[in-house]
Amino acid sequence: MNYANEMERIISDMEQISNTVNVVRGNLRIGVVESLLATYMVEALCRYTRDFPEVNIDVVTGSTAGLMELLRSNDVDLIFIMGNRIVDFDFVRAMIQEAGVSFVASSSHPLAGKEEISFQEIAADRLILPEKSSLYRKSMEMIAGTTDCILSPVIQMNNTTSIMRLLETGNGISYLPDYLTRESLEDGSLTRLNVKYEPQKYYIQILYHRNKWISPQMTEFISLIKKIIIERPEP
């Protein structure tokens, strides 16, 4: 009887050790661009902290270029970015998903519903744009250059969520990612404008350094982001 009890205790101890090993714990440092923080990242953080309460998360925001430098210097474990396709020997791409960017305005805007809008009409309107270092601003500057237009925004700020809220009040036009404007497009407070131009391709990506050990914390975060993006396809 004593032998049986001892064996039962040993088996119980082994199960506890196994369960402890499988617990995801530690630190996770994530770099993310602001527009993704306001959308996918909020949901990801809620679900991740619920499933892995023993992981301490440090979130850093910045531009794609700035976050790439943080990743290169090992100041973050991975970055969650939006922009051009990144091809860099130092980085491994854990995920890539094409993402649209559109000209948007309030549904009550005079250009809403117009079948075809020239970029010159957009440039002459009240533009609310990010600062010049932003991906979306640079893209608009490139389009403006091909059409000999000068951009003179009435407001510029580096917070895409705030820009979207200003648009909803009927103020002006902007150029924003579709994943950010999804809900406002669905409820009708914003609309896409049918602008005639050659759109660029942009991508949501997760990158980590080639020499980085892939921790369980990183693996679970990457897996979760992939699930969330599959659940919420492009509008």
Backbone as CSV, one residue per row, in Angstrom:
resi,resn,N_x,N_y,N_z,CA_x,CA_y,CA_z,C_x,C_y,C_z
1,MET,0.835,-1.206,0.000,0.000,0.000,0.000,0.868,1.254,0.000
2,ASN,1.954,1.223,0.852,2.843,2.379,0.899,3.520,2.606,-0.449
3,TYR,3.904,1.510,-1.127,4.546,1.602,-2.433,3.602,2.247,-3.443
4,ALA,2.340,1.843,-3.427,1.342,2.393,-4.343,1.140,3.874,-4.092
5,ASN,1.115,4.256,-2.801,0.936,5.673,-2.481,2.127,6.513,-2.951
6,GLU,3.345,5.934,-2.784,4.551,6.645,-3.207,4.568,6.841,-4.722
7,MET,4.163,5.795,-5.455,4.105,5.898,-6.908,3.088,6.948,-7.344
8,GLU,1.961,6.984,-6.655,0.932,7.970,-6.978,1.451,9.385,-6.746
9,ARG,2.234,9.554,-5.637,2.796,10.872,-5.342,3.805,11.288,-6.410
10,ILE,4.646,10.344,-6.831,5.666,10.636,-7.852,5.009,11.032,-9.168
11,ILE,3.971,10.286,-9.550,3.261,10.603,-10.796,2.628,11.982,-10.708
12,SER,2.047,12.302,-9.558,1.429,13.614,-9.365,2.464,14.722,-9.481
13,ASP,3.655,14.502,-8.864,4.729,15.498,-8.924,5.195,15.708,-10.362
14,MET,5.303,14.604,-11.120,5.739,14.691,-12.508,4.745,15.482,-13.350
15,GLU,3.445,15.274,-13.099,2.417,16.009,-13.835,2.495,17.500,-13.534
16,GLN,2.762,17.841,-12.258,2.865,19.245,-11.890,4.063,19.902,-12.555
17,ILE,5.197,19.177,-12.611,6.390,19.701,-13.270,6.114,19.938,-14.740
18,SER,5.427,18.967,-15.367,5.096,19.084,-16.794,4.214,20.290,-17.049
19,ASN,3.223,20.474,-16.187,2.322,21.619,-16.351,3.072,22.936,-16.183
20,THR,4.031,22.951,-15.228,4.804,24.161,-14.989,5.657,24.512,-16.192
21,VAL,6.273,23.484,-16.822,7.106,23.699,-17.988,6.294,24.303,-19.130
22,ASN,5.039,23.875,-19.248,4.193,24.328,-20.344,3.614,25.719,-20.132
23,VAL,3.751,26.284,-18.935,3.237,27.622,-18.677,4.093,28.645,-19.422
24,VAL,3.429,29.519,-20.171,4.138,30.578,-20.886,4.301,31.752,-19.933
25,ARG,5.549,32.083,-19.639,5.815,33.186,-18.714,7.067,33.926,-19.149
26,GLY,7.261,35.118,-18.589,8.441,35.906,-18.931,8.063,37.260,-19.480
27,ASN,8.930,37.828,-20.289,8.725,39.165,-20.843,8.579,39.116,-22.356
28,LEU,7.824,40.060,-22.895,7.649,40.167,-24.337,7.656,41.647,-24.714
29,ARG,8.592,42.030,-25.581,8.731,43.421,-25.998,8.281,43.534,-27.458
30,ILE,7.237,44.317,-27.682,6.631,44.420,-29.009,6.700,45.854,-29.497
31,GLY,7.169,46.030,-30.721,7.113,47.332,-31.380,5.957,47.338,-32.364
32,VAL,5.163,48.399,-32.377,3.970,48.423,-33.224,3.723,49.837,-33.753
33,VAL,3.265,49.929,-35.002,2.886,51.242,-35.540,1.530,51.649,-34.969
34,GLU,1.298,52.947,-34.896,0.119,53.475,-34.185,-1.207,52.980,-34.748
35,SER,-1.322,52.893,-36.071,-2.605,52.492,-36.654,-2.949,51.044,-36.318
36,LEU,-1.947,50.181,-36.188,-2.198,48.786,-35.800,-2.463,48.674,-34.301
37,LEU,-1.860,49.557,-33.523,-2.122,49.574,-32.086,-3.589,49.861,-31.834
38,ALA,-4.155,50.775,-32.623,-5.547,51.193,-32.424,-6.557,50.159,-32.914
39,THR,-6.101,49.155,-33.631,-7.040,48.185,-34.218,-6.724,46.770,-33.745
40,TYR,-5.951,46.044,-34.511,-5.672,44.643,-34.191,-4.999,44.465,-32.829
41,MET,-4.131,45.383,-32.465,-3.311,45.196,-31.273,-4.129,45.232,-29.985
42,VAL,-5.147,46.078,-29.940,-5.974,46.142,-28.732,-6.624,44.787,-28.464
43,GLU,-7.209,44.202,-29.500,-7.822,42.886,-29.343,-6.782,41.833,-28.987
44,ALA,-5.621,41.901,-29.618,-4.563,40.927,-29.355,-4.100,40.988,-27.902
45,LEU,-3.927,42.195,-27.383,-3.474,42.341,-25.998,-4.512,41.809,-25.012
46,CYS,-5.783,42.064,-25.283,-6.844,41.564,-24.401,-6.842,40.038,-24.356
47,ARG,-6.755,39.422,-25.516,-6.794,37.965,-25.579,-5.502,37.337,-25.051
48,TYR,-4.383,37.968,-25.355,-3.094,37.413,-24.939,-2.941,37.446,-23.418
49,THR,-3.268,38.585,-22.807,-3.125,38.689,-21.349,-4.110,37.788,-20.614
50,ARG,-5.236,37.505,-21.248,-6.193,36.556,-20.658,-5.639,35.141,-20.696
51,ASP,-5.045,34.750,-21.824,-4.559,33.384,-21.999,-3.196,33.151,-21.352
52,PHE,-2.392,34.226,-21.261,-1.036,34.074,-20.721,-0.766,35.160,-19.682
53,PRO,-1.418,35.044,-18.529,-1.335,36.111,-17.522,0.048,36.268,-16.898
54,GLU,0.929,35.299,-17.087,2.262,35.386,-16.479,3.304,35.994,-17.414
55,VAL,2.850,36.532,-18.538,3.760,37.225,-19.455,3.632,38.734,-19.243
56,ASN,4.752,39.388,-19.025,4.781,40.844,-18.898,5.077,41.451,-20.276
57,ILE,4.194,42.331,-20.750,4.310,42.870,-22.106,4.703,44.337,-22.066
58,ASP,5.695,44.673,-22.869,6.126,46.063,-23.035,5.871,46.445,-24.485
59,VAL,4.993,47.421,-24.707,4.626,47.840,-26.058,5.254,49.197,-26.358
60,VAL,5.948,49.272,-27.490,6.589,50.510,-27.940,5.976,50.896,-29.282
61,THR,5.572,52.151,-29.438,5.030,52.616,-30.718,6.068,53.454,-31.450
62,GLY,5.921,53.500,-32.769,6.847,54.290,-33.568,6.586,54.090,-35.044
63,SER,7.403,54.720,-35.866,7.310,54.529,-37.306,7.916,53.185,-37.673
64,THR,7.595,52.696,-38.872,8.164,51.425,-39.323,9.687,51.487,-39.323
65,ALA,10.258,52.569,-39.840,11.720,52.693,-39.890,12.320,52.707,-38.486
66,GLY,11.696,53.438,-37.573,12.197,53.502,-36.203,12.118,52.161,-35.496
67,LEU,11.032,51.445,-35.723,10.862,50.141,-35.083,11.848,49.124,-35.634
68,MET,12.170,49.223,-36.912,13.162,48.315,-37.497,14.528,48.513,-36.843
69,GLU,14.863,49.757,-36.517,16.130,50.012,-35.836,16.116,49.453,-34.410
70,LEU,14.977,49.548,-33.730,14.864,48.958,-32.390,15.019,47.444,-32.455
71,LEU,14.466,46.838,-33.493,14.585,45.393,-33.664,16.037,45.008,-33.961
72,ARG,16.688,45.805,-34.760,18.078,45.521,-35.130,19.004,45.588,-33.916
73,SER,18.683,46.483,-32.977,19.511,46.649,-31.781,19.029,45.811,-30.604
74,ASN,18.059,44.929,-30.860,17.520,44.020,-29.832,16.826,44.757,-28.684
75,ASP,16.249,45.910,-28.983,15.484,46.636,-27.973,14.021,46.195,-27.942
76,VAL,13.599,45.439,-28.945,12.288,44.781,-28.946,12.477,43.361,-29.466
77,ASP,11.528,42.481,-29.139,11.610,41.074,-29.576,11.055,40.884,-30.978
78,LEU,10.014,41.637,-31.292,9.409,41.563,-32.624,8.703,42.875,-32.912
79,ILE,8.415,43.103,-34.192,7.690,44.316,-34.561,6.483,43.957,-35.416
80,PHE,5.417,44.726,-35.238,4.140,44.543,-35.918,3.907,45.832,-36.695
81,ILE,4.113,45.775,-38.014,4.216,47.004,-38.791,3.304,46.987,-40.013
82,MET,3.156,48.168,-40.606,2.367,48.338,-41.825,3.197,49.175,-42.787
83,GLY,3.303,48.720,-44.041,4.056,49.504,-45.003,4.450,48.697,-46.215
84,ASN,5.585,49.060,-46.816,6.087,48.330,-47.959,6.589,46.955,-47.529
85,ARG,6.658,46.034,-48.467,7.182,44.700,-48.179,8.648,44.826,-47.734
86,ILE,8.952,44.302,-46.555,10.298,44.401,-46.013,11.119,43.176,-46.419
87,VAL,12.232,43.415,-47.069,13.183,42.354,-47.408,14.532,42.785,-46.845
88,ASP,14.976,42.130,-45.779,16.202,42.505,-45.089,16.838,41.243,-44.544
89,PHE,18.121,41.029,-44.806,18.792,39.806,-44.389,18.733,39.599,-42.875
90,ASP,18.736,40.686,-42.103,18.757,40.583,-40.641,17.429,40.128,-40.045
91,PHE,16.353,40.218,-40.825,15.029,39.974,-40.267,14.351,38.761,-40.891
92,VAL,13.558,38.093,-40.067,12.701,36.999,-40.529,11.268,37.501,-40.508
93,ARG,10.561,37.287,-41.597,9.162,37.692,-41.682,8.295,36.539,-41.197
94,ALA,7.624,36.744,-40.051,6.780,35.696,-39.476,5.368,35.721,-40.035
95,MET,4.971,36.866,-40.592,3.625,36.990,-41.145,3.601,38.150,-42.124
96,ILE,2.823,37.998,-43.189,2.600,39.110,-44.115,1.178,39.029,-44.651
97,GLN,0.499,40.171,-44.714,-0.875,40.236,-45.193,-1.067,41.549,-45.937
98,GLU,-1.532,41.471,-47.174,-1.752,42.703,-47.933,-2.847,43.535,-47.274
99,ALA,-2.667,44.848,-47.272,-3.621,45.754,-46.630,-3.893,46.940,-47.548
100,GLY,-5.152,47.300,-47.672,-5.527,48.416,-48.528,-5.460,49.753,-47.810
101,VAL,-5.245,50.806,-48.586,-5.293,52.179,-48.085,-6.186,52.973,-49.039
102,SER,-7.100,53.779,-48.496,-8.087,54.461,-49.340,-8.248,55.922,-48.939
103,PHE,-8.729,56.714,-49.907,-9.153,58.072,-49.604,-10.544,57.986,-48.976
104,VAL,-10.698,58.622,-47.834,-11.974,58.551,-47.114,-12.415,59.939,-46.668
105,ALA,-13.728,60.065,-46.512,-14.321,61.322,-46.037,-15.662,60.986,-45.404
106,SER,-16.272,61.970,-44.791,-17.613,61.792,-44.247,-18.588,61.428,-45.365
107,SER,-19.581,60.630,-45.037,-20.594,60.256,-46.024,-21.379,61.458,-46.533
108,SER,-21.304,62.583,-45.799,-22.008,63.799,-46.225,-21.105,64.736,-47.037
109,HIS,-19.886,64.326,-47.286,-18.953,65.166,-48.028,-19.440,65.366,-49.460
110,PRO,-19.240,66.547,-50.054,-19.718,66.810,-51.428,-19.185,65.834,-52.478
111,LEU,-18.014,65.243,-52.245,-17.454,64.301,-53.219,-17.919,62.860,-52.997
112,ALA,-18.610,62.615,-51.885,-19.084,61.254,-51.591,-20.071,60.807,-52.661
113,GLY,-19.852,59.633,-53.215,-20.752,59.086,-54.217,-20.440,59.500,-55.631
114,LYS,-19.512,60.426,-55.799,-19.143,60.829,-57.163,-18.425,59.676,-57.853
115,GLU,-18.773,59.415,-59.114,-18.268,58.217,-59.797,-16.765,58.228,-60.004
116,GLU,-16.190,59.357,-60.334,-14.742,59.422,-60.549,-14.229,60.776,-60.104
117,ILE,-13.212,60.747,-59.240,-12.649,61.965,-58.662,-11.185,62.045,-59.045
118,SER,-10.747,63.181,-59.524,-9.336,63.345,-59.870,-8.533,63.651,-58.609
119,PHE,-7.241,63.359,-58.660,-6.404,63.680,-57.506,-6.318,65.189,-57.312
120,GLN,-6.427,65.944,-58.391,-6.414,67.403,-58.280,-7.566,67.903,-57.409
121,GLU,-8.730,67.259,-57.525,-9.866,67.635,-56.675,-9.578,67.329,-55.212
122,ILE,-8.930,66.189,-54.973,-8.557,65.819,-53.604,-7.582,66.844,-53.029
123,ALA,-6.547,67.175,-53.805,-5.513,68.102,-53.339,-6.069,69.490,-53.047
124,ALA,-7.123,69.867,-53.745,-7.700,71.198,-53.557,-8.670,71.253,-52.379
125,ASP,-9.007,70.110,-51.814,-9.980,70.052,-50.718,-9.284,70.258,-49.370
126,ARG,-10.069,70.185,-48.310,-9.523,70.308,-46.952,-8.909,68.965,-46.544
127,LEU,-7.594,68.891,-46.577,-6.897,67.650,-46.265,-6.510,67.600,-44.789
128,ILE,-6.756,66.438,-44.179,-6.304,66.174,-42.812,-5.339,65.003,-42.913
129,LEU,-4.057,65.283,-42.721,-3.033,64.289,-43.023,-2.074,64.075,-41.850
130,PRO,-1.447,62.898,-41.826,-0.360,62.689,-40.858,0.831,63.582,-41.211
131,GLU,1.797,63.652,-40.298,2.995,64.443,-40.554,3.816,63.817,-41.675
132,LYS,4.795,64.571,-42.184,5.498,64.172,-43.395,6.275,62.864,-43.267
133,SER,6.628,62.462,-42.048,7.379,61.215,-41.860,6.497,59.974,-41.985
134,SER,5.173,60.167,-41.983,4.236,59.039,-42.012,4.219,58.352,-43.376
135,LEU,3.997,57.050,-43.358,3.864,56.261,-44.584,2.769,56.826,-45.481
136,TYR,1.600,57.114,-44.908,0.453,57.552,-45.706,0.696,58.934,-46.306
137,ARG,1.368,59.809,-45.552,1.690,61.134,-46.064,2.695,61.018,-47.212
138,LYS,3.720,60.193,-47.037,4.713,60.007,-48.099,4.059,59.466,-49.368
139,SER,3.105,58.554,-49.183,2.400,57.989,-50.340,1.634,59.067,-51.082
140,MET,0.945,59.935,-50.322,0.205,61.020,-50.965,1.141,62.009,-51.650
141,GLU,2.295,62.255,-51.049,3.268,63.155,-51.668,3.757,62.574,-52.992
142,MET,3.932,61.267,-53.052,4.358,60.616,-54.289,3.293,60.761,-55.380
143,ILE,2.031,60.549,-54.991,0.931,60.707,-55.951,0.863,62.152,-56.424
144,ALA,1.023,63.075,-55.484,0.976,64.502,-55.821,2.077,64.860,-56.814
145,GLY,3.243,64.252,-56.640,4.357,64.532,-57.527,4.088,64.108,-58.961
146,THR,3.346,63.014,-59.135,3.050,62.536,-60.492,1.956,63.349,-61.168
147,THR,1.216,64.145,-60.378,0.115,64.933,-60.936,0.354,66.438,-60.830
148,ASP,1.593,66.814,-60.442,1.963,68.238,-60.310,1.057,68.990,-59.345
149,CYS,0.703,68.316,-58.243,-0.132,68.953,-57.216,0.717,69.280,-55.988
150,ILE,0.319,70.304,-55.283,0.951,70.648,-54.010,-0.046,70.372,-52.896
151,LEU,0.383,69.624,-51.889,-0.498,69.296,-50.771,-0.379,70.365,-49.689
152,SER,-1.528,70.903,-49.284,-1.548,71.918,-48.226,-2.602,71.536,-47.197
153,PRO,-2.284,70.587,-46.306,-3.284,70.140,-45.330,-3.689,71.242,-44.364
154,VAL,-4.979,71.239,-44.021,-5.463,72.211,-43.038,-5.109,71.751,-41.624
155,ILE,-4.966,70.429,-41.462,-4.547,69.853,-40.178,-3.578,68.721,-40.481
156,GLN,-2.498,68.638,-39.701,-1.631,67.467,-39.781,-1.286,67.005,-38.371
157,MET,-1.365,65.719,-38.159,-1.072,65.134,-36.851,-0.694,63.674,-37.042
158,ASN,0.062,63.135,-36.108,0.508,61.753,-36.245,-0.341,60.797,-35.413
159,ASN,-1.638,60.966,-35.475,-2.541,60.046,-34.794,-3.691,59.747,-35.740
160,THR,-3.627,58.582,-36.376,-4.610,58.244,-37.403,-6.014,58.080,-36.836
161,THR,-6.119,57.631,-35.598,-7.441,57.487,-34.981,-8.111,58.850,-34.824
162,SER,-7.343,59.851,-34.402,-7.891,61.199,-34.254,-8.261,61.784,-35.608
163,ILE,-7.454,61.516,-36.626,-7.787,61.985,-37.976,-9.131,61.419,-38.409
164,MET,-9.326,60.135,-38.152,-10.577,59.487,-38.538,-11.771,60.118,-37.822
165,ARG,-11.607,60.440,-36.551,-12.698,61.066,-35.790,-13.028,62.453,-36.356
166,LEU,-12.011,63.200,-36.772,-12.250,64.509,-37.380,-13.013,64.360,-38.690
167,LEU,-12.647,63.360,-39.483,-13.349,63.126,-40.746,-14.825,62.836,-40.511
168,GLU,-15.113,62.071,-39.472,-16.499,61.687,-39.180,-17.380,62.893,-38.871
169,THR,-16.767,63.989,-38.426,-17.548,65.199,-38.127,-17.822,66.021,-39.378
170,GLY,-17.314,65.557,-40.525,-17.549,66.260,-41.779,-16.386,67.112,-42.220
171,ASN,-15.262,67.033,-41.496,-14.092,67.840,-41.827,-13.155,67.108,-42.769
172,GLY,-13.127,67.513,-44.028,-12.075,67.136,-44.936,-11.968,65.710,-45.420
173,ILE,-10.776,65.414,-45.978,-10.448,64.144,-46.629,-9.101,63.666,-46.105
174,SER,-8.950,62.354,-46.003,-7.647,61.809,-45.651,-7.404,60.504,-46.399
175,TYR,-6.223,59.934,-46.175,-5.776,58.712,-46.850,-5.347,57.753,-45.745
176,LEU,-6.181,56.741,-45.471,-5.992,55.903,-44.283,-6.139,54.426,-44.617
177,PRO,-5.531,53.554,-43.792,-5.645,52.104,-44.025,-7.068,51.606,-43.809
178,ASP,-7.469,50.648,-44.629,-8.843,50.134,-44.577,-9.160,49.445,-43.253
179,TYR,-8.159,48.799,-42.628,-8.441,48.112,-41.358,-8.777,49.121,-40.256
180,LEU,-8.278,50.351,-40.396,-8.564,51.375,-39.394,-9.963,51.952,-39.574
181,THR,-10.376,52.128,-40.822,-11.666,52.775,-41.101,-12.825,51.783,-41.221
182,ARG,-12.537,50.497,-41.058,-13.533,49.436,-41.277,-14.883,49.724,-40.622
183,GLU,-14.889,49.954,-39.312,-16.165,50.118,-38.601,-16.908,51.369,-39.052
184,SER,-16.175,52.444,-39.305,-16.814,53.686,-39.752,-17.384,53.546,-41.151
185,LEU,-16.735,52.746,-41.985,-17.271,52.476,-43.322,-18.530,51.614,-43.219
186,GLU,-18.493,50.646,-42.317,-19.639,49.746,-42.167,-20.857,50.458,-41.600
187,ASP,-20.641,51.395,-40.656,-21.811,52.078,-40.079,-22.225,53.325,-40.876
188,GLY,-21.466,53.628,-41.942,-21.867,54.713,-42.828,-21.400,56.094,-42.441
189,SER,-20.636,56.207,-41.363,-20.166,57.542,-40.973,-19.035,58.026,-41.870
190,LEU,-18.295,57.089,-42.491,-17.289,57.437,-43.483,-17.582,56.695,-44.781
191,THR,-17.030,57.208,-45.880,-17.170,56.533,-47.166,-15.848,56.606,-47.916
192,ARG,-15.601,55.608,-48.758,-14.428,55.653,-49.636,-14.740,56.560,-50.820
193,LEU,-13.747,57.333,-51.214,-13.901,58.198,-52.377,-13.306,57.512,-53.603
194,ASN,-13.997,57.639,-54.722,-13.576,56.966,-55.959,-12.538,57.809,-56.702
195,VAL,-11.335,57.834,-56.151,-10.274,58.669,-56.700,-9.524,57.906,-57.795
196,LYS,-9.273,58.615,-58.890,-8.547,58.019,-60.004,-7.043,58.190,-59.770
197,TYR,-6.374,57.101,-59.419,-4.924,57.122,-59.201,-4.430,55.680,-59.197
198,GLU,-3.115,55.515,-59.249,-2.525,54.181,-59.249,-2.147,53.816,-57.812
199,PRO,-2.940,52.956,-57.162,-2.664,52.652,-55.751,-1.404,51.807,-55.579
200,GLN,-0.700,52.049,-54.481,0.440,51.223,-54.115,-0.043,50.030,-53.297
201,LYS,0.825,49.016,-53.198,0.496,47.874,-52.348,1.207,48.035,-51.006
202,TYR,0.461,47.761,-49.951,1.005,47.833,-48.596,0.730,46.508,-47.882
203,TYR,1.521,46.263,-46.823,1.436,44.972,-46.153,1.546,45.133,-44.639
204,ILE,0.728,44.359,-43.925,0.899,44.187,-42.483,1.911,43.059,-42.308
205,GLN,2.934,43.298,-41.483,3.989,42.301,-41.321,4.410,42.171,-39.857
206,ILE,4.842,40.979,-39.485,5.510,40.749,-38.208,6.923,40.291,-38.522
207,LEU,7.904,40.966,-37.935,9.302,40.631,-38.153,9.999,40.383,-36.819
208,TYR,10.986,39.492,-36.839,11.892,39.339,-35.703,13.305,39.172,-36.239
209,HIS,14.301,39.360,-35.384,15.687,39.311,-35.834,16.117,37.878,-36.116
210,ARG,16.900,37.719,-37.150,17.350,36.390,-37.576,18.110,35.661,-36.468
211,ASN,18.825,36.401,-35.643,19.631,35.778,-34.581,18.882,35.652,-33.261
212,LYS,17.594,35.958,-33.280,16.806,35.945,-32.049,16.300,34.546,-31.725
213,TRP,16.423,34.141,-30.456,15.786,32.904,-30.015,14.283,33.130,-29.943
214,ILE,13.519,32.246,-30.570,12.063,32.418,-30.610,11.465,31.849,-29.330
215,SER,11.127,32.727,-28.424,10.582,32.305,-27.124,9.139,31.859,-27.275
216,PRO,8.634,31.076,-26.308,7.207,30.708,-26.324,6.298,31.945,-26.347
217,GLN,6.723,33.018,-25.667,5.923,34.248,-25.662,5.757,34.794,-27.082
218,MET,6.848,34.803,-27.836,6.813,35.292,-29.209,5.959,34.383,-30.088
219,THR,6.155,33.078,-29.937,5.418,32.111,-30.754,3.915,32.276,-30.564
220,GLU,3.476,32.415,-29.324,2.048,32.534,-29.036,1.482,33.855,-29.555
221,PHE,2.271,34.921,-29.457,1.785,36.219,-29.953,1.620,36.184,-31.468
222,ILE,2.596,35.653,-32.171,2.517,35.556,-33.630,1.311,34.729,-34.049
223,SER,1.109,33.608,-33.378,-0.032,32.745,-33.683,-1.350,33.478,-33.468
224,LEU,-1.438,34.250,-32.385,-2.666,34.975,-32.073,-2.961,36.057,-33.107
225,ILE,-1.945,36.817,-33.505,-2.150,37.863,-34.507,-2.644,37.258,-35.822
226,LYS,-2.070,36.138,-36.213,-2.506,35.476,-37.442,-3.986,35.097,-37.355
227,LYS,-4.406,34.567,-36.207,-5.811,34.191,-36.018,-6.726,35.409,-36.125
228,ILE,-6.333,36.504,-35.480,-7.166,37.704,-35.466,-7.324,38.266,-36.871
229,ILE,-6.243,38.288,-37.642,-6.312,38.832,-38.996,-7.157,37.940,-39.899
230,ILE,-7.079,36.623,-39.701,-7.935,35.705,-40.462,-9.402,35.939,-40.102
231,GLU,-9.679,36.183,-38.825,-11.055,36.414,-38.367,-11.605,37.741,-38.877
232,ARG,-10.707,38.705,-39.151,-11.149,40.032,-39.589,-10.491,40.368,-40.916
233,PRO,-10.960,39.760,-42.012,-10.357,40.035,-43.315,-10.574,41.475,-43.751
234,GLU,-9.836,41.884,-44.771,-9.964,43.237,-45.306,-11.412,43.556,-45.670
235,PRO,-11.901,44.750,-45.304,-13.281,45.126,-45.644,-13.438,45.375,-47.125
